[in-house]
Amino acid sequence: MARTAARLPDGTRISDHVTLGVLTTTVPAALIDAVLAETGRQSQRYRRLPARLVVYYVMALALYAQASYGEVLRCLVEGVRWLRLSGTNPALADKSAICRARTRLGPAPLKALYARIAAPFATPDTPGAWYGGRRLVSLDGTTIDLPDTPELVERFGRPPASRGQSGFPQLRLLTLAETGTHALFAVALDRYTTSEVGLAPPLLARLQPGMLCLADRAFAGFELWRTAAASGADLLWRVRRNQVLPCCERLPDGSYLSRLYASPKQRRHDEGGQVVRVIDYRLEGIVDAEPLYRLVTTLLDPVAARALELAALYHERWESESTFAELKVTLPGERLMLRSRRADLVEQELYGLLLVHFALRRLMHEASQRAGCDPDQLSFVHAVRIVRRHLPFHAAFPPSATPAHD
């Protein structure tokens, strides 16, 4: 039986009456053209699907994850009559033509766009984004499901399951996020079997003085700690409660100074250690709480950074779980599975998804600034619905513009 093509729901909502130029404001056409030129992916002749349009199309896939390829393209160009370049109508392109256009484009332009655009954007008065004048950022990772194809299994791997293997291959994604705004401003991805620790060094290079990085106990090894601390950022990482951290000096608030070492031998000889402050605490009255939580930090002054405040602050790291839920459930409309069936297009689609999430989060931050509220008080679902209904791509393709060719 033939499969019914997926379509967008009919009807309007109150939010439909709000028009927002979110994608073209965050990812303007001029920047896309510059990146296409830098990566050698600009259109060389008149095409039904010019490269600039395909970049926006890949981002639109993230907004309309439940619609067919053709339906996404229709939504993208609907009402934009001047996109009918050289006597053709892009909306008439079939799935095969769309896939060829995406293959010509490749992942490099989307990856370069994300690198150019993604950056922390909290202002000094953004609630929940700062501690003691330091910008809060979080290091955390997740996995993303992919279609079950031999190429994707070979490239990204398949996780184990209780009975054999999982039904779908997965990629591993590590992110550095601004905690107060949920902005993912640096990412690393690889096959499922790659550890988060292995993906971390390039992201730690994005840390800067004036940041305070939160991370869980998976990352608290000596080498990663030293790499992160060398950036000039401050750190607040959880470690395993049985990690050997001898007390060198007890501080008035109950925390103490200790040293991290690369190996037990160096600890015995007190060679090359890194000074840290250790904070042990318990969560009384919390169901399923662990017997003891242990944090280490570069903030050594118990007056400027009280142990009780840091213990409470660490749990802001769980904002990353909300961010992953936005990326993997709220934005696609149900549990995310990338639709691309080629490894290069998987990477392309993922960066399109990250660009859209970043654009939405920047929009929400700007709206919260105007309303004088915490960005967390705004609905991510509401923002997604608005942008789905009002993709203002006409701003990127003005009627006076020259058709995309070089």
C-alpha positions as CSV (number, residue, x, y, z in Angstrom):
1,M,0.0,0.0,0.0
2,A,1.4,3.4,-0.9
3,R,2.6,5.6,2.0
4,T,0.6,8.8,2.5
5,A,2.8,11.8,2.2
6,A,3.2,13.6,5.5
7,R,1.7,17.1,5.6
8,L,1.5,20.0,8.1
9,P,-1.7,20.3,10.2
10,D,-4.3,22.8,9.0
11,G,-5.8,25.5,11.1
12,T,-4.4,28.5,12.9
13,R,-3.5,29.4,16.4
14,I,-3.2,32.7,18.3
15,S,0.6,32.4,17.9
16,D,0.2,32.3,14.1
17,H,-0.5,36.0,14.1
18,V,3.1,36.7,15.4
19,T,5.7,37.1,12.7
20,L,9.3,36.7,13.6
21,G,12.4,36.9,11.3
22,V,14.3,34.5,13.5
23,L,16.2,32.4,11.0
24,T,17.1,35.1,8.5
25,T,18.1,37.4,11.3
26,T,20.4,34.9,12.9
27,V,21.6,33.4,9.6
28,P,21.5,36.2,7.1
29,A,21.8,35.6,3.4
30,A,25.0,37.6,3.1
31,L,26.7,35.4,5.7
32,I,25.5,32.3,3.9
33,D,26.9,33.6,0.6
34,A,30.3,34.3,2.2
35,V,30.5,30.9,3.8
36,L,29.5,29.2,0.5
37,A,32.3,31.1,-1.2
38,E,34.8,30.1,1.5
39,T,33.9,26.5,1.2
40,G,33.7,26.4,-2.6
41,R,30.0,25.4,-2.5
42,Q,28.4,28.4,-4.2
43,S,26.2,27.7,-7.2
44,Q,28.2,27.9,-10.5
45,R,25.1,28.1,-12.8
46,Y,21.4,28.6,-12.7
47,R,19.8,25.8,-10.7
48,R,16.3,25.0,-9.6
49,L,17.7,24.6,-6.1
50,P,20.6,27.1,-5.7
51,A,23.0,26.6,-2.8
52,R,21.7,29.4,-0.6
53,L,18.2,28.0,-0.8
54,V,19.5,24.5,0.1
55,V,21.1,25.9,3.2
56,Y,17.8,27.3,4.4
57,Y,16.1,24.1,3.3
58,V,18.4,22.0,5.6
59,M,17.4,24.3,8.5
60,A,13.8,23.9,7.6
61,L,14.1,20.1,7.9
62,A,14.6,20.7,11.6
63,L,11.4,22.8,11.9
64,Y,9.3,20.4,9.9
65,A,10.8,17.0,11.0
66,Q,7.5,15.2,10.5
67,A,6.8,16.5,7.0
68,S,8.0,14.9,3.8
69,Y,11.0,16.4,1.8
70,G,8.6,17.9,-0.8
71,E,6.3,19.4,1.8
72,V,9.2,21.0,3.6
73,L,10.3,22.6,0.3
74,R,6.8,23.8,-0.4
75,C,6.6,25.5,3.0
76,L,10.0,27.1,2.4
77,V,9.1,28.7,-0.9
78,E,5.3,29.2,-0.6
79,G,4.3,32.7,-1.5
80,V,7.9,33.7,-2.6
81,R,7.2,34.1,-6.3
82,W,10.5,35.5,-7.2
83,L,12.3,32.3,-6.2
84,R,11.2,30.9,-9.6
85,L,14.6,31.4,-11.0
86,S,15.2,31.1,-14.7
87,G,11.6,30.1,-15.5
88,T,11.6,27.2,-13.0
89,N,9.8,26.6,-9.8
90,P,11.9,25.2,-6.9
91,A,8.7,23.8,-5.3
92,L,8.5,21.4,-8.3
93,A,11.8,19.7,-7.4
94,D,11.3,16.1,-6.4
95,K,12.9,14.1,-3.6
96,S,15.7,12.9,-5.9
97,A,16.5,16.5,-7.0
98,I,16.5,17.7,-3.3
99,C,19.0,14.9,-2.3
100,R,21.3,15.7,-5.2
101,A,21.2,19.4,-4.2
102,R,22.0,18.5,-0.6
103,T,24.9,16.2,-1.7
104,R,26.3,19.0,-3.8
105,L,26.2,21.3,-0.8
106,G,27.7,18.8,1.6
107,P,28.2,19.4,5.4
108,A,31.0,22.0,5.2
109,P,28.9,25.2,4.8
110,L,26.5,24.3,7.6
111,K,29.4,23.4,9.9
112,A,31.1,26.7,9.0
113,L,27.9,28.7,9.5
114,Y,27.5,27.2,13.0
115,A,31.1,28.0,13.9
116,R,30.7,31.6,12.7
117,I,27.3,32.2,14.5
118,A,27.3,30.1,17.7
119,A,28.6,32.1,20.7
120,P,27.3,32.8,24.2
121,F,24.9,35.8,24.2
122,A,23.7,36.3,27.8
123,T,24.0,39.9,28.9
124,P,25.1,41.0,32.4
125,D,21.4,41.2,33.5
126,T,20.3,37.8,32.2
127,P,18.9,35.9,35.1
128,G,20.6,32.5,35.9
129,A,23.5,33.1,33.5
130,W,26.2,34.3,36.0
131,Y,27.8,33.6,39.3
132,G,30.1,36.1,40.8
133,G,30.6,37.9,37.5
134,R,31.4,34.6,35.7
135,R,29.4,33.3,32.8
136,L,28.0,29.8,33.5
137,V,28.6,27.2,30.9
138,S,28.0,23.4,31.0
139,L,29.8,20.5,29.3
140,D,27.6,17.5,28.6
141,G,26.8,14.9,26.0
142,T,24.0,12.9,24.4
143,T,23.3,10.5,21.6
144,I,21.1,10.9,18.5
145,D,19.4,8.1,16.6
146,L,20.0,7.6,12.9
147,P,18.3,5.5,10.1
148,D,19.3,1.9,10.0
149,T,21.5,1.8,6.9
150,P,24.8,-0.1,6.4
151,E,26.7,3.1,5.7
152,L,25.6,4.7,8.9
153,V,26.2,1.6,11.0
154,E,29.7,1.5,9.6
155,R,30.4,5.2,10.2
156,F,28.7,5.7,13.6
157,G,28.2,2.3,15.1
158,R,25.3,0.7,16.9
159,P,24.9,0.7,20.7
160,P,24.5,-2.6,22.5
161,A,21.2,-3.7,24.0
162,S,20.1,-6.2,26.5
163,R,19.6,-8.7,23.7
164,G,22.2,-8.1,21.1
165,Q,22.3,-4.6,19.6
166,S,20.0,-1.6,19.4
167,G,17.6,-1.3,16.5
168,F,19.3,1.9,15.2
169,P,22.8,3.3,14.8
170,Q,23.6,6.4,16.9
171,L,26.1,9.2,16.9
172,R,27.6,10.8,20.0
173,L,27.3,14.5,20.5
174,L,29.2,16.5,23.1
175,T,28.2,20.1,23.7
176,L,29.3,23.2,25.5
177,A,26.2,25.3,26.4
178,E,25.6,28.6,28.1
179,T,23.6,27.5,31.1
180,G,21.4,30.5,31.5
181,T,20.2,30.7,27.9
182,H,20.5,27.1,26.7
183,A,22.6,28.3,23.8
184,L,24.8,25.4,22.4
185,F,27.8,27.3,21.3
186,A,30.3,24.5,20.6
187,V,29.9,20.9,19.7
188,A,31.9,17.8,18.8
189,L,30.5,14.6,17.2
190,D,31.7,11.2,16.3
191,R,30.7,7.5,16.3
192,Y,28.8,6.1,19.2
193,T,31.9,4.2,20.6
194,T,33.9,7.4,21.0
195,S,33.9,8.5,24.6
196,E,32.8,12.0,25.7
197,V,36.2,12.4,27.3
198,G,37.8,11.8,23.9
199,L,35.6,14.4,22.3
200,A,36.2,17.0,25.1
201,P,39.6,18.7,24.3
202,P,38.4,20.8,21.3
203,L,35.4,22.0,23.3
204,L,37.6,22.9,26.3
205,A,39.6,25.1,24.0
206,R,36.5,27.2,23.6
207,L,36.5,28.1,27.3
208,Q,37.7,31.7,28.2
209,P,38.6,33.7,31.2
210,G,35.4,34.9,32.9
211,M,33.6,31.6,32.4
212,L,32.7,29.1,35.1
213,C,32.4,25.6,33.5
214,L,30.2,22.9,35.1
215,A,30.8,19.2,34.3
216,D,29.9,15.9,35.7
217,R,32.1,13.2,37.1
218,A,32.8,11.6,33.7
219,F,35.2,14.4,32.8
220,A,37.2,14.8,36.1
221,G,40.5,13.3,35.0
222,F,43.8,15.1,35.6
223,E,44.6,15.8,31.9
224,L,41.2,17.2,31.0
225,W,41.2,19.3,34.2
226,R,44.6,20.7,33.4
227,T,43.6,21.5,29.8
228,A,40.4,23.2,31.0
229,A,42.1,25.2,33.7
230,A,44.8,26.4,31.3
231,S,42.1,28.2,29.3
232,G,41.8,30.7,32.2
233,A,38.2,29.7,32.9
234,D,37.1,28.6,36.4
235,L,35.9,25.0,36.9
236,L,33.3,23.4,39.1
237,W,33.3,19.6,38.3
238,R,31.9,16.7,40.1
239,V,34.2,13.8,40.9
240,R,33.6,10.3,42.2
241,R,33.2,10.2,46.0
242,N,35.9,7.6,46.4
243,Q,38.5,9.6,44.5
244,V,41.6,10.1,46.7
245,L,41.8,13.8,47.6
246,P,43.7,14.2,50.8
247,C,43.0,17.3,52.9
248,C,45.8,19.8,52.8
249,E,43.9,22.7,54.5
250,R,40.5,22.8,56.1
251,L,38.5,25.9,55.2
252,P,36.0,27.8,57.4
253,D,32.9,26.7,55.4
254,G,33.7,23.0,55.6
255,S,35.4,22.7,52.2
256,Y,39.1,22.0,52.0
257,L,42.1,22.4,49.7
258,S,43.7,19.4,48.1
259,R,45.6,18.5,45.0
260,L,44.9,16.5,41.8
261,Y,47.7,14.3,40.5
262,A,48.2,12.5,37.2
263,S,49.0,9.2,38.9
264,P,49.3,7.5,42.3
265,K,53.1,7.7,41.9
266,Q,53.0,11.4,41.5
267,R,50.7,11.7,44.5
268,R,53.1,9.8,46.6
269,H,56.0,12.0,45.6
270,D,53.8,15.2,45.5
271,E,54.9,15.9,41.9
272,G,53.1,18.2,39.5
273,G,49.8,18.4,41.4
274,Q,47.0,20.9,40.6
275,V,45.6,22.7,43.6
276,V,41.8,22.3,43.9
277,R,39.1,23.0,46.5
278,V,36.9,20.1,47.5
279,I,33.3,20.4,48.5
280,D,31.5,17.3,50.0
281,Y,27.7,17.5,50.6
282,R,24.6,15.5,51.0
283,L,21.0,16.0,49.7
284,E,18.9,15.3,52.7
285,G,15.3,14.3,52.1
286,I,15.8,13.8,48.4
287,V,14.5,10.4,47.0
288,D,17.2,8.4,45.2
289,A,19.9,10.9,46.3
290,E,23.4,9.5,46.5
291,P,25.0,9.1,49.9
292,L,27.7,11.8,49.1
293,Y,28.4,14.3,46.4
294,R,31.9,15.6,45.8
295,L,32.9,18.6,43.8
296,V,36.2,20.1,42.9
297,T,36.7,23.7,41.9
298,T,39.3,26.3,41.0
299,L,37.5,28.8,43.1
300,L,39.7,28.6,46.2
301,D,38.4,31.5,48.3
302,P,35.6,30.4,50.6
303,V,34.5,34.0,51.2
304,A,34.2,34.9,47.5
305,A,32.5,31.5,46.6
306,R,30.8,29.8,49.6
307,A,30.6,26.0,49.6
308,L,26.8,26.0,50.0
309,E,26.4,28.3,47.0
310,L,28.6,26.2,44.8
311,A,26.9,23.0,45.8
312,A,23.5,24.5,44.8
313,L,25.1,26.0,41.6
314,Y,26.4,22.7,40.4
315,H,22.9,21.4,39.9
316,E,22.3,24.1,37.3
317,R,24.2,21.6,35.1
318,W,20.9,19.7,34.7
319,E,19.8,22.6,32.5
320,S,21.6,20.7,29.8
321,E,19.1,17.9,30.0
322,S,16.3,20.4,29.3
323,T,18.4,21.7,26.3
324,F,18.8,18.1,24.9
325,A,15.0,17.6,25.3
326,E,14.4,20.8,23.3
327,L,16.8,19.6,20.6
328,K,15.6,15.9,20.5
329,V,11.9,16.1,21.3
330,T,10.4,19.5,21.3
331,L,11.9,20.9,18.1
332,P,11.2,17.8,16.0
333,G,7.8,17.2,17.6
334,E,8.6,13.7,18.8
335,R,11.7,11.7,19.6
336,L,14.3,12.8,17.1
337,M,15.7,10.5,14.4
338,L,17.7,12.3,11.7
339,R,16.2,11.4,8.3
340,S,19.4,11.5,6.2
341,R,20.7,8.1,5.1
342,R,24.3,9.1,4.1
343,A,27.0,9.9,6.6
344,D,27.8,13.3,5.1
345,L,24.2,14.4,5.0
346,V,23.7,13.2,8.6
347,E,26.4,15.7,9.6
348,Q,24.8,18.4,7.4
349,E,21.4,17.8,8.9
350,L,22.7,17.9,12.4
351,Y,24.3,21.3,12.0
352,G,21.1,22.6,10.4
353,L,19.3,21.4,13.6
354,L,21.8,23.1,15.8
355,L,21.5,26.3,13.9
356,V,17.8,26.4,14.2
357,H,17.9,25.6,18.0
358,F,20.5,28.4,18.4
359,A,18.4,30.9,16.5
360,L,15.3,30.0,18.5
361,R,17.2,30.4,21.8
362,R,18.6,33.7,20.8
363,L,15.1,34.9,19.8
364,M,13.8,33.8,23.2
365,H,16.6,35.6,25.0
366,E,15.8,38.8,23.1
367,A,12.1,38.5,23.9
368,S,12.9,37.9,27.6
369,Q,15.1,41.0,27.6
370,R,12.2,43.1,26.3
371,A,9.8,41.5,28.8
372,G,12.3,41.8,31.7
373,C,12.0,38.1,32.7
374,D,14.1,34.9,32.8
375,P,14.4,33.2,29.4
376,D,13.4,29.9,31.2
377,Q,9.9,31.5,31.8
378,L,9.3,31.5,28.0
379,S,7.9,28.5,26.2
380,F,10.2,26.8,23.7
381,V,7.2,25.0,22.3
382,H,5.5,28.3,21.6
383,A,8.6,29.7,19.9
384,V,8.8,26.7,17.6
385,R,5.2,27.0,16.6
386,I,5.5,30.6,15.8
387,V,8.5,30.1,13.6
388,R,7.0,27.1,11.8
389,R,4.1,29.3,10.7
390,H,6.1,32.3,9.7
391,L,9.4,31.4,8.1
392,P,10.3,34.8,6.6
393,F,12.6,33.5,3.9
394,H,11.6,36.4,1.7
395,A,14.0,38.5,3.7
396,A,16.8,36.3,2.5
397,F,15.7,36.4,-1.2
398,P,14.6,40.0,-2.0
399,P,12.9,40.4,-5.4
400,S,15.7,42.7,-6.6
401,A,18.4,40.2,-5.9
402,T,20.4,38.6,-8.6
403,P,19.6,34.9,-9.0
404,A,22.1,32.7,-7.2
405,H,24.9,32.0,-9.7
406,D,28.5,32.9,-10.1
